[in-house]
Amino acid sequence: MWRTLAHFKSLHYSRFTNLLKNAGWWKWGVGVGLGLLSTLIFLNFLFPLQVKISYSPVITASDSSVVHAFLSPDDKWRMQLQTSEINPLLKKAILLKEDRYFYYHLGVNPVALGRAFVNNLISGKTTSGASTITMQVARLLYPKERTVANKIKELFRAGQLEWYFSKDEILTLYLNLVPFGGNIEGVKAASVLYFQQAPSQLSLAQAVTLTVIPNKPSSLRIGAKNDRIVGFRNKWLRYFAEEAAFPAKEITDALNEPLVAVRSEAPQIAPHLAYRLWRQFPQQAIIQTNLNRVIQDKVAQLAYNYLGTLRAKNIRNASVLVINNQTKAVEAYLGSADFSDQQHGGQVDGIRANRSPGSTLKPLLYALAFDKGLLTPRTVISDVPVDYAGYRPENYFGNYNGNITVEYALATSLNIPAVKILDQLGVPVFVNKLKQAQFTQIKKTGDQLGLSVILGGCDVKLEELTALYAAFASGGKYAPLRWQKQDSLKYQQQLVSPAATYMVNQILTQLQRPDLPHNFQNSGHLPKIAWKTGTSYGRKDAWSIGYNKKYTVGVWVGNFSGEGVPELNGTDTATPLLFDIFNTIDYNSANEWFAPPSGLAQRSVCTVTGQPANTFCQNRVLDAYLPGVSPVVKCTHLKPVNVSLNQQFSYCTTCLPESGYQEKWYPNYSPEILTFYEAEHIPYEKIPAHNPQCPRIFQEFAPIITAPASNMEYLMERAEKQKLMLHCNAHNEVKQVYWYINDQLLQATPVNQNLFFTPKKEGKYKISCLDDQGRNTDSFITVRFLD
């Protein structure tokens, strides 16, 4: 027993002494390791890893497909592939072919390195390599002549890559840098330029094709050596079959798949948007837009074909913008119908061009007027000649309609009612709303705008107008357009109430209107949309903007040169294209329409005035209104007048006799309507002249001097003895007016008759008009002579 114990102690003592003897070697190993690590850290500090890759700027659609690309700064097609885009088939093939132990080594495969060293030593030349994917990335990042010294540097760089990057990141770098012949580098560029598809969509045969080309990019060039490439491809496919790397059927299909690929041009879809975003974000390698490839292609084809029908009329350009109303994403962007048409400015971006909007701003005006309680859709407004300090707006066709409803005025896009409503609302109120809707030019010049702004007297862009109409499709809430995927909807502005928005939507959906294209009159293919047209002064711009719950589409047609065309108008030039686009991109929509919002109600109104019906109103109709906001004054289209029994005279309370009179109801026309009726020879019922024996002097309803315009300066030719016209609008019962110049009687004339006088000297003139009821109005002008 003791012997056994002594033996045990002796045995452990000898082992302990051996450990002590070997301790020096252990310390030496640790010291060498620490020294090597310190050296590597020092070298890393001295020669830091720099991964600076200049990629080709790429514009992608919502599905991540490439729609446009530009050369990299070093003139390469090198499109950045993201790790999430790597095709699993391609990844597996690359790893099996190039570095099957990629995920297990630290940048260098010692077994492969040793095997290559032995083989090359025996043969006396390089017969096999041992480069891992990490080492190949190092060589692609720092290309140098293949020498032993450079190989050592490559090993060092490979170690740095493994230290700073994950395996997936290193593999992604490799796939972004491998050469494919010419100036094509990286799997993504090769996939797009050779196969016209994203890397994630590659078939097994295509994926393996892209694994064999980088070994000999000069001799295995797609389009020139396809047969040879197929030979190399099939060799590796058979190897993968032996390894059972892929299902046998997939291998068989890949072996039989022909290679018909050729190098193609980089995609050039939506070039105007691509250039716009490229200039805006020059440092961004991938710009992800919200473009819908299908919609973009359809819109581009429709516009190109449609413009072909307009060229005979000397109309050369068209622009289209399509917005998704739910997301505010721009799903189609067509700056011009033909980007390659250099002769007619095809490269001009019509979506960003400043143009006169014509009548396209009117829906916002009417919605604001509804919200301010100025009127409702059935409110009656006069469409007759007016003068605002020399500004005399005219309707598109030069005609006048007398009394009309507000909804008719908007649906038929009459100019004079719109100017009247803007005058009531106030230009600053309207301009401020346009500023809230991000109208850039109006932000700069809004303080200088007048009443003409509602008829196109300002500059706007198609993108601004379309975004404004998208607000009408969103309950009156405005939000900036989303050009890129990462754009948010943080800024939102309630321009008009949902109730006012709904009223406008209903008006703009009516089909009984003059801006329905003539060739669509009997068509069963009218889309269910609200739309508004516009034509600028001089017929230089034709607009048509429409929307439903899903999309808002803005269309502009004209000439980028600014040349006007007699046949150009929003109705027959722009709207047919708008309808075609809606029928194409949303043909099978559920036809769901906007529902009436809370805060909107209906009431009975008089058809003559559109005001809440009075007891004498015989004809009534339902009208939408905003409770607590819309006007509540009852209708006064008739008024009782005390007249003599023979109806020759009327009486006021001052001169009313005790007997010998009767009460009769007469139409209560406004002075401007009376003037219009007289000018157009429209018969109407007149109130008898007031009792000439009445001593009362009236103050209300004084005549309104419409010409000459008050507070204006008139430049006249002295030698030609030019004349100024005098005209006024008077009350219904007025029969005669008296004109005074500088308090001197000029002449008495029947009401509504024009009178002319010749100024004899320069200076200020006081013009007075006195009616036969003793009511007077003064106006002042200045006359200057051109000598």
LUMKOLLUM-389246 format. One record per residue (C-alpha): residue in three letters; x, y, z. Coordinates in steps of 0.5 Angstrom, whole numbers, padded with zeros to 4 digits, always signed. Layout:
<atoms>
alaXYZ/...
</atoms>
This chain:
<atoms>
met+0000+0000+0000/trp+0005+0005+0002/arg+0009+0003-0004/thr+0003+0004-0009/leu+0002+0011-0005/ala+0010+0013-0006/his+0009+0011-0013/phe+0003+0015-0014/lys+0007+0021-0011/ser+0013+0020-0015/leu+0009+0020-0022/his+0005+0026-0020/tyr+0012+0030-0018/ser+0015+0028-0025/arg+0009+0031-0029/phe+0009+0037-0024/thr+0017+0038-0026/asn+0015+0037-0033/leu+0010+0042-0033/leu+0015+0047-0030/lys+0020+0045-0035/asn+0015+0047-0041/ala+0013+0053-0037/gly+0018+0057-0041/trp+0015+0055-0048/trp+0008+0057-0046/lys+0011+0064-0044/trp+0015+0064-0050/gly+0008+0062-0054/val+0004+0067-0050/gly+0009+0073-0052/val+0010+0071-0059/gly+0002+0072-0059/leu+0002+0078-0056/gly+0007+0081-0060/leu+0004+0079-0066/leu-0003+0082-0064/ser+0001+0088-0062/thr+0004+0088-0069/leu-0002+0087-0072/ile-0006+0093-0068/phe+0000+0097-0070/leu+0000+0096-0077/asn-0008+0097-0077/phe-0007+0104-0074/leu-0001+0105-0079/phe-0005+0102-0085/pro-0013+0103-0084/leu-0018+0099-0088/gln-0021+0104-0092/val-0027+0101-0096/lys-0029+0107-0101/ile-0034+0104-0106/ser-0037+0109-0111/tyr-0043+0106-0113/ser-0048+0108-0119/pro-0054+0112-0117/val-0060+0108-0118/ile-0067+0110-0118/thr-0072+0104-0116/ala-0079+0103-0116/ser-0084+0101-0110/asp-0082+0094-0112/ser-0075+0095-0111/ser-0074+0094-0119/val-0069+0099-0122/val-0072+0104-0126/his-0066+0108-0128/ala-0059+0108-0127/phe-0053+0113-0128/leu-0046+0111-0128/ser-0041+0111-0122/pro-0036+0117-0121/asp-0031+0113-0124/asp-0035+0111-0130/lys-0037+0104-0128/trp-0044+0100-0128/arg-0043+0098-0121/met-0050+0098-0117/gln-0050+0097-0110/leu-0053+0090-0108/gln-0056+0090-0101/thr-0055+0084-0097/ser-0063+0083-0097/glu-0063+0083-0104/ile-0058+0077-0105/asn-0061+0071-0109/pro-0061+0064-0104/leu-0059+0060-0111/leu-0053+0065-0113/lys-0051+0065-0105/lys-0050+0058-0105/ala-0047+0057-0112/ile-0042+0062-0110/leu-0040+0059-0104/leu-0040+0052-0107/lys-0035+0054-0112/glu-0031+0060-0109/asp-0031+0058-0102/arg-0035+0053-0098/tyr-0032+0054-0092/phe-0033+0062-0092/tyr-0037+0062-0085/tyr-0032+0058-0082/his-0025+0061-0083/leu-0022+0068-0081/gly-0021+0070-0087/val-0016+0065-0089/asn-0017+0058-0090/pro-0010+0055-0088/val-0012+0048-0091/ala-0013+0051-0098/leu-0007+0055-0097/gly-0003+0049-0095/arg-0005+0045-0101/ala-0004+0050-0106/phe+0003+0051-0103/val+0005+0044-0104/asn+0001+0043-0111/asn+0005+0050-0114/leu+0011+0047-0111/ile+0011+0041-0114/ser+0009+0043-0121/gly+0014+0049-0121/lys+0008+0054-0123/thr+0001+0056-0120/thr-0004+0051-0121/ser-0009+0052-0116/gly-0011+0058-0111/ala-0013+0059-0104/ser-0016+0065-0104/thr-0022+0066-0100/ile-0028+0070-0101/thr-0025+0075-0096/met-0018+0075-0100/gln-0022+0076-0106/val-0025+0082-0103/ala-0019+0085-0101/arg-0016+0084-0108/leu-0022+0088-0111/leu-0021+0093-0106/tyr-0014+0094-0107/pro-0012+0091-0114/lys-0004+0090-0114/glu+0000+0085-0118/arg+0000+0078-0116/thr+0007+0078-0112/val+0009+0074-0106/ala+0009+0081-0102/asn+0003+0083-0105/lys+0000+0076-0103/ile+0002+0078-0095/lys-0001+0085-0096/glu-0008+0081-0098/leu-0008+0077-0092/phe-0007+0082-0088/arg-0013+0086-0091/ala-0017+0080-0091/gly-0016+0080-0083/gln-0018+0087-0083/leu-0024+0085-0086/glu-0026+0080-0082/trp-0025+0084-0076/tyr-0029+0090-0078/phe-0035+0086-0082/ser-0039+0081-0081/lys-0039+0075-0086/asp-0046+0077-0089/glu-0043+0084-0090/ile-0036+0081-0093/leu-0040+0077-0098/thr-0044+0083-0100/leu-0038+0087-0101/tyr-0036+0081-0106/leu-0042+0081-0110/asn-0042+0088-0111/leu-0035+0088-0113/val-0034+0082-0118/pro-0032+0084-0125/phe-0037+0082-0131/gly-0033+0085-0137/gly-0033+0092-0139/asn-0035+0097-0134/ile-0040+0092-0131/glu-0038+0090-0124/gly-0042+0087-0119/val-0048+0082-0119/lys-0054+0087-0119/ala-0051+0091-0125/ala-0050+0084-0129/ser-0057+0082-0127/val-0060+0088-0129/leu-0056+0090-0136/tyr-0055+0082-0138/phe-0062+0079-0136/gln-0066+0086-0135/gln-0069+0084-0128/ala-0067+0084-0120/pro-0062+0079-0117/ser-0067+0076-0113/gln-0071+0074-0119/leu-0065+0070-0122/ser-0066+0063-0124/leu-0061+0057-0122/ala-0058+0058-0129/gln-0058+0065-0129/ala-0055+0065-0122/val-0049+0060-0124/thr-0048+0064-0130/leu-0046+0070-0126/thr-0041+0065-0122/val-0037+0063-0128/ile-0036+0070-0131/pro-0032+0073-0126/asn-0026+0068-0127/lys-0025+0070-0134/pro-0029+0077-0135/ser-0026+0078-0141/ser-0026+0072-0145/leu-0033+0070-0142/arg-0037+0076-0144/ile-0045+0075-0145/gly-0047+0077-0152/ala-0041+0075-0155/lys-0039+0068-0152/asn-0046+0065-0150/asp-0044+0058-0152/arg-0037+0058-0149/ile-0041+0061-0142/val-0046+0055-0143/gly-0041+0050-0143/phe-0037+0053-0137/arg-0044+0054-0133/asn-0046+0047-0135/lys-0040+0044-0132/trp-0041+0047-0125/leu-0048+0045-0126/arg-0046+0038-0126/tyr-0041+0039-0121/phe-0047+0042-0116/ala-0051+0035-0118/glu-0046+0031-0116/glu-0046+0035-0109/ala-0053+0034-0109/ala-0053+0042-0108/phe-0060+0043-0111/pro-0066+0039-0113/ala-0065+0034-0119/lys-0070+0037-0123/glu-0068+0044-0122/ile-0061+0042-0124/thr-0064+0039-0131/asp-0068+0045-0132/ala-0062+0049-0131/leu-0058+0045-0136/asn-0063+0046-0141/glu-0064+0053-0140/pro-0062+0057-0146/leu-0057+0063-0145/val-0060+0069-0150/ala-0058+0075-0146/val-0054+0080-0149/arg-0052+0087-0146/ser-0057+0092-0146/glu-0058+0099-0144/ala-0059+0101-0137/pro-0066+0102-0135/gln-0069+0109-0137/ile-0076+0109-0134/ala-0079+0116-0131/pro-0072+0120-0133/his-0075+0126-0131/leu-0076+0124-0124/ala-0069+0120-0124/tyr-0066+0126-0126/arg-0069+0130-0120/leu-0068+0126-0115/trp-0061+0124-0117/arg-0059+0132-0117/gln-0063+0133-0110/phe-0059+0127-0107/pro-0053+0126-0110/gln-0049+0122-0105/gln-0055+0117-0105/ala-0053+0110-0108/ile-0060+0108-0108/ile-0066+0112-0108/gln-0072+0108-0107/thr-0079+0112-0110/asn-0086+0110-0109/leu-0087+0109-0117/asn-0091+0103-0119/arg-0088+0100-0125/val-0095+0098-0128/ile-0098+0104-0127/gln-0092+0108-0130/asp-0091+0104-0136/lys-0099+0105-0138/val-0099+0112-0137/ala-0092+0113-0141/gln-0095+0109-0146/leu-0102+0112-0146/ala-0099+0119-0146/tyr-0094+0118-0152/asn-0100+0115-0156/tyr-0105+0120-0155/leu-0100+0126-0156/gly-0099+0123-0163/thr-0106+0125-0165/leu-0105+0132-0163/arg-0098+0133-0167/ala-0102+0135-0173/lys-0105+0141-0169/asn-0098+0143-0167/ile-0099+0141-0160/arg-0092+0137-0158/asn-0092+0136-0150/ala-0096+0133-0144/ser-0094+0131-0137/val-0098+0127-0132/leu-0097+0126-0125/val-0101+0120-0121/ile-0102+0120-0113/asn-0104+0115-0109/asn-0109+0118-0104/gln-0109+0114-0098/thr-0101+0114-0098/lys-0100+0121-0102/ala-0094+0117-0106/val-0093+0119-0113/glu-0094+0112-0117/ala-0093+0115-0124/tyr-0089+0121-0126/leu-0089+0123-0133/gly-0085+0130-0134/ser-0086+0129-0142/ala-0089+0124-0146/asp-0083+0123-0150/phe-0076+0125-0147/ser-0072+0123-0153/asp-0076+0129-0157/gln-0070+0134-0156/gln-0073+0138-0162/his-0079+0140-0158/gly-0076+0140-0151/gly-0078+0133-0149/gln-0073+0133-0143/val-0076+0139-0140/asp-0080+0137-0133/gly-0087+0139-0134/ile-0089+0137-0127/arg-0084+0142-0124/ala-0085+0148-0130/asn-0089+0154-0127/arg-0095+0155-0131/ser-0102+0159-0131/pro-0107+0155-0128/gly-0113+0157-0132/ser-0119+0156-0128/thr-0116+0150-0124/leu-0116+0154-0117/lys-0124+0155-0117/pro-0125+0149-0113/leu-0121+0151-0107/leu-0125+0158-0108/tyr-0132+0155-0107/ala-0130+0151-0102/leu-0127+0156-0098/ala-0133+0160-0099/phe-0138+0155-0096/asp-0133+0154-0090/lys-0134+0162-0089/gly-0141+0162-0089/leu-0142+0166-0096/leu-0146+0161-0100/thr-0148+0154-0101/pro-0149+0150-0107/arg-0156+0153-0109/thr-0154+0160-0108/val-0156+0164-0114/ile-0151+0169-0116/ser-0151+0174-0122/asp-0147+0172-0128/val-0147+0179-0131/pro-0141+0184-0133/val-0138+0187-0127/asp-0132+0192-0126/tyr-0127+0192-0121/ala-0123+0199-0121/gly-0122+0197-0129/tyr-0121+0190-0128/arg-0127+0187-0132/pro-0127+0179-0132/glu-0130+0176-0138/asn-0133+0168-0139/tyr-0129+0163-0143/phe-0134+0164-0149/gly-0135+0171-0148/asn-0143+0170-0146/tyr-0147+0172-0139/asn-0152+0168-0136/gly-0156+0172-0131/asn-0158+0169-0125/ile-0155+0162-0124/thr-0153+0158-0118/val-0146+0157-0115/glu-0146+0149-0117/tyr-0148+0151-0124/ala-0142+0157-0124/leu-0137+0152-0121/ala-0139+0146-0126/thr-0139+0150-0132/ser-0133+0154-0129/leu-0136+0161-0130/asn-0130+0167-0129/ile-0135+0172-0127/pro-0138+0169-0121/ala-0131+0166-0119/val-0128+0173-0119/lys-0135+0176-0115/ile-0134+0170-0110/leu-0126+0172-0109/asp-0128+0179-0108/gln-0133+0177-0102/leu-0128+0172-0099/gly-0122+0177-0100/val-0115+0175-0104/pro-0111+0175-0098/val-0115+0169-0095/phe-0115+0165-0101/val-0107+0167-0102/asn-0106+0164-0095/lys-0109+0158-0097/leu-0105+0157-0103/lys-0099+0158-0099/gln-0101+0153-0094/ala-0102+0148-0100/gln-0094+0149-0101/phe-0095+0153-0108/thr-0088+0156-0108/gln-0089+0161-0113/ile-0095+0164-0109/lys-0091+0164-0103/lys-0086+0169-0107/thr-0091+0173-0110/gly-0097+0172-0106/asp-0098+0179-0104/gln-0098+0182-0111/leu-0104+0178-0113/gly-0111+0181-0114/leu-0117+0178-0117/ser-0114+0175-0123/val-0111+0170-0119/ile-0117+0166-0119/leu-0117+0166-0127/gly-0110+0164-0128/gly-0106+0170-0126/cys-0101+0167-0122/asp-0096+0161-0123/val-0097+0154-0121/lys-0094+0147-0122/leu-0097+0141-0124/glu-0095+0137-0118/glu-0098+0143-0113/leu-0104+0143-0117/thr-0105+0135-0116/ala-0103+0135-0109/leu-0108+0140-0108/tyr-0114+0136-0111/ala-0111+0130-0107/ala-0113+0134-0101/phe-0120+0134-0104/ala-0120+0126-0104/ser-0118+0126-0097/gly-0123+0130-0093/gly-0120+0137-0095/lys-0113+0135-0091/tyr-0107+0137-0095/ala-0101+0133-0094/pro-0094+0134-0098/leu-0093+0128-0104/arg-0088+0122-0102/trp-0083+0122-0107/gln-0079+0117-0103/lys-0081+0111-0099/gln-0078+0114-0093/asp-0082+0120-0094/ser-0087+0121-0088/leu-0094+0124-0087/lys-0092+0129-0081/tyr-0094+0135-0084/gln-0101+0135-0085/gln-0106+0141-0086/gln-0114+0142-0086/leu-0115+0147-0092/val-0122+0146-0092/ser-0127+0142-0088/pro-0130+0135-0090/ala-0137+0138-0091/ala-0134+0144-0096/thr-0130+0138-0099/tyr-0136+0134-0100/met-0140+0139-0103/val-0135+0141-0108/asn-0134+0133-0110/gln-0141+0133-0111/ile-0141+0139-0116/leu-0135+0136-0120/thr-0138+0130-0121/gln-0143+0132-0125/leu-0144+0130-0132/gln-0148+0136-0135/arg-0143+0141-0136/pro-0139+0144-0142/asp-0132+0141-0140/leu-0134+0134-0142/pro-0130+0132-0148/his-0135+0132-0154/asn-0132+0125-0156/phe-0134+0122-0149/gln-0142+0125-0149/asn-0145+0118-0151/ser-0139+0113-0148/gly-0141+0108-0143/his-0133+0108-0141/leu-0134+0115-0137/pro-0130+0114-0130/lys-0133+0115-0124/ile-0129+0121-0122/ala-0129+0128-0120/trp-0125+0133-0125/lys-0124+0140-0126/thr-0121+0143-0133/gly-0117+0149-0134/thr-0115+0153-0140/ser-0110+0159-0139/tyr-0110+0166-0143/gly-0107+0165-0150/arg-0109+0158-0150/lys-0102+0156-0148/asp-0104+0151-0142/ala-0109+0145-0142/trp-0111+0142-0135/ser-0115+0137-0133/ile-0114+0134-0126/gly-0119+0129-0123/tyr-0119+0124-0117/asn-0123+0119-0114/lys-0122+0115-0107/lys-0116+0112-0109/tyr-0112+0116-0114/thr-0111+0123-0116/val-0109+0124-0123/gly-0106+0131-0126/val-0105+0132-0133/trp-0102+0138-0137/val-0102+0139-0145/gly-0099+0144-0149/asn-0092+0146-0151/phe-0086+0147-0147/ser-0084+0153-0152/gly-0090+0157-0149/glu-0093+0157-0156/gly-0101+0158-0156/val-0105+0153-0160/pro-0113+0155-0162/glu-0115+0148-0161/leu-0112+0148-0154/asn-0117+0147-0148/gly-0117+0143-0142/thr-0124+0140-0144/asp-0122+0137-0151/thr-0114+0137-0150/ala-0113+0134-0143/thr-0119+0131-0141/pro-0119+0125-0146/leu-0112+0123-0143/leu-0115+0124-0136/phe-0121+0119-0137/asp-0116+0114-0141/ile-0111+0114-0135/phe-0117+0113-0130/asn-0120+0107-0134/thr-0113+0104-0135/ile-0111+0104-0128/asp-0117+0104-0124/tyr-0122+0100-0129/asn-0124+0095-0124/ser-0125+0099-0118/ala-0131+0098-0113/asn-0134+0105-0115/glu-0134+0107-0108/trp-0135+0114-0107/phe-0134+0119-0102/ala-0140+0119-0096/pro-0143+0125-0093/pro-0139+0127-0087/ser-0142+0129-0080/gly-0143+0137-0080/leu-0147+0137-0087/ala-0154+0137-0087/gln-0160+0139-0092/arg-0165+0144-0092/ser-0171+0147-0097/val-0169+0153-0101/cys-0172+0157-0106/thr-0170+0156-0113/val-0170+0163-0115/thr-0165+0165-0110/gly-0162+0159-0106/gln-0164+0162-0100/pro-0168+0159-0094/ala-0175+0159-0097/asn-0180+0164-0095/thr-0187+0164-0094/phe-0188+0167-0101/cys-0183+0162-0105/gln-0187+0157-0109/asn-0181+0153-0112/arg-0177+0150-0107/val-0171+0145-0107/leu-0166+0141-0102/asp-0159+0144-0101/ala-0153+0142-0097/tyr-0151+0147-0092/leu-0146+0147-0086/pro-0151+0148-0080/gly-0148+0154-0076/val-0144+0157-0081/ser-0148+0157-0088/pro-0153+0164-0088/val-0160+0163-0085/val-0163+0170-0088/lys-0169+0168-0091/cys-0171+0169-0099/thr-0173+0176-0101/his-0174+0175-0108/leu-0180+0178-0108/lys-0182+0185-0104/pro-0189+0188-0103/val-0190+0195-0106/asn-0196+0200-0105/val-0198+0202-0112/ser-0204+0206-0115/leu-0210+0202-0117/asn-0208+0204-0124/gln-0201+0201-0122/gln-0198+0208-0125/phe-0194+0210-0119/ser-0191+0207-0112/tyr-0192+0210-0105/cys-0187+0209-0100/thr-0190+0210-0092/thr-0189+0218-0093/cys-0193+0219-0099/leu-0198+0213-0098/pro-0205+0216-0099/glu-0211+0213-0094/ser-0214+0210-0100/gly-0214+0209-0107/tyr-0208+0204-0107/gln-0206+0197-0107/glu-0201+0192-0105/lys-0197+0188-0110/trp-0191+0183-0110/tyr-0185+0185-0115/pro-0179+0181-0117/asn-0173+0184-0112/tyr-0168+0185-0118/ser-0161+0187-0116/pro-0159+0193-0120/glu-0153+0190-0124/ile-0159+0184-0126/leu-0163+0190-0128/thr-0158+0193-0132/phe-0156+0186-0136/tyr-0164+0185-0137/glu-0164+0192-0140/ala-0158+0191-0144/glu-0160+0184-0147/his-0167+0186-0148/ile-0170+0181-0143/pro-0177+0183-0141/tyr-0178+0183-0133/glu-0183+0186-0129/lys-0182+0193-0127/ile-0184+0197-0121/pro-0188+0203-0122/ala-0185+0210-0122/his-0185+0213-0115/asn-0190+0218-0113/pro-0187+0225-0116/gln-0190+0229-0110/cys-0187+0225-0105/pro-0182+0230-0101/arg-0178+0224-0098/ile-0171+0224-0100/phe-0168+0216-0100/gln-0161+0214-0098/glu-0161+0207-0100/phe-0160+0203-0106/ala-0156+0209-0109/pro-0154+0208-0117/ile-0147+0205-0118/ile-0143+0208-0123/thr-0140+0202-0127/ala-0136+0207-0132/pro-0131+0210-0131/ala-0128+0206-0126/ser-0127+0210-0120/asn-0120+0212-0117/met-0117+0210-0124/glu-0112+0214-0129/tyr-0114+0215-0136/leu-0109+0216-0141/met-0112+0220-0148/glu-0111+0223-0154/arg-0112+0230-0154/ala-0112+0231-0162/glu-0117+0225-0163/lys-0122+0228-0158/gln-0123+0221-0154/lys-0129+0220-0150/leu-0131+0217-0143/met-0137+0213-0143/leu-0142+0214-0137/his-0146+0208-0134/cys-0149+0206-0128/asn-0153+0201-0125/ala-0160+0203-0121/his-0165+0200-0117/asn-0171+0197-0120/glu-0176+0203-0119/val-0171+0208-0122/lys-0173+0211-0129/gln-0168+0217-0130/val-0161+0219-0128/tyr-0158+0225-0128/trp-0150+0226-0129/tyr-0146+0231-0127/ile-0139+0233-0128/asn-0135+0237-0123/asp-0142+0239-0120/gln-0144+0241-0127/leu-0150+0238-0130/leu-0148+0234-0136/gln-0155+0231-0138/ala-0161+0227-0136/thr-0162+0220-0139/pro-0166+0214-0138/val-0164+0209-0133/asn-0159+0204-0136/gln-0157+0208-0142/asn-0150+0210-0144/leu-0147+0217-0144/phe-0141+0220-0147/phe-0137+0226-0145/thr-0130+0229-0148/pro-0125+0231-0142/lys-0123+0238-0144/lys-0117+0239-0140/glu-0112+0234-0135/gly-0113+0233-0128/lys-0118+0230-0123/tyr-0126+0230-0125/lys-0131+0229-0120/ile-0137+0224-0123/ser-0144+0224-0120/cys-0150+0220-0121/leu-0157+0222-0118/asp-0163+0218-0119/asp-0170+0220-0120/gln-0171+0218-0112/gly-0166+0223-0110/arg-0160+0218-0109/asn-0153+0220-0111/thr-0146+0217-0112/asp-0140+0220-0113/ser-0134+0218-0117/phe-0127+0221-0118/ile-0122+0219-0124/thr-0116+0223-0127/val-0115+0224-0134/arg-0108+0225-0137/phe-0107+0227-0145/leu-0101+0224-0149/asp-0098+0229-0153/
</atoms>
